[in-house]
């Protein structure tokens, strides 16, 4: 087999989230983690914010506020890294978690939860 048979070809994703992230440039711009409120707020470059429970992520749940404040963006805003607690979260995974949490609250009729815009 020649190396010509092993060409890498960029193909457009069929996954809608991948399209938003990799083709339309959706990125994380800022992160606020509030341990005492069990809240991770992820701000996006298109003006939206995702509010997700910290307790959805075991390492974040166990982390101190100081450790939570030690985040940095990775891959030009496609993910978040907390090196001190060895945790990396992708934008795609965060969106999926946001949708899951909000869907469960909606189905359960929990009106006390305010969805982030």
N, C-alpha and C positions, 0 to 999 in steps of 0.2 A: 504494500500500500504506500503510495507517495504522500508527501506532506500536503500536496495540493488537494487531496481528498478530505483534509481536515480543516478546511477554511471555517473561520468564525464569521457568522453573518448576523448583523444586527437586525432583529425583527421587532416590529411593533407589538407591544403587549396587548393581549386581549383582556387583561385585568383592568377594570376601571380605575382602581386606586393607583395602580402603577402608571396609568396614563396621566392622571393628575400630577403625580409626583415627578415622573421622569420626562414626560413630554410637555406638560404645561407649567412645570417649574414650581409646584407647591413646596414650600419650605417652612421649617420651624424658625422663628426669629427670636423668641424669648421664652423662658420657662420660669414659673414661680411654683415652688413647692412649699406647702404649709402643713407641717406635721400635725399640729394641734387641730386642724380642720379636715384632716384626711383628704387633702386636695392637691392635685397636680394640675396646674393650668398651663397649657401649651398654646402660645400665640403663633399664628400663621401669617405668612406674608400677604395673603389675600384678604386679611382683615378679620378672620374668624379666630375663635379661641375654643380649645377643647378643655373641658373640666372633667378630670378623671379621678377616681378614688386612688390615693396612694396605696391603700391596703390591697389593691388589685395586684400589686407587685411585691412579692415577699421581701426582697432586699430593700426596697424603698420603705416598706412598712417598718422594718427593723432599724433603719438608719436614723441617726440624730439629725436635728435641723441643720447643724453645721455641715454634716455630710451631704444632705440634700441640696444645700446651697452651692456645693462644689461641682455642679454640672458643667458640661461644655458641649457645644454643638459639634457633630461629626458629619463628614461627607457633605459639607456645604449646606447643612440644615436638614438633611434627610434622617438624622438620628440624634439622640442625646446620649452622652456618656457620663457616668459617675465612676471615675477610675478608682476612687477610694473604697467603694463598696462593690466593685467589679460588676457593674450593671450597665448595659447598653439597651436602649429602646429605639425601635425604628418608627418613623412617622406613620408608615402603613399599619404597624401593630397598634400604635396609639389611636389611630382613627377607628380601627376595628374594635378596640376596647371601649372607646367612647360610644360607638353605635350600640354595642352589646349592652352597656350599662343603661343607656337611655331607653333602649327598647324594653328591657326588663322593668324599668321603673314605669314606663308608659303602660305596659300590659298589666302591671300590678296596680295601676291607678294611684301611684304615689305622686300626688300633686305638690308635695313639699319640695321636690327637687326642681331647681331652675336650670333649664338647659342653657348652655353657653351659646352665644350668637356666633 
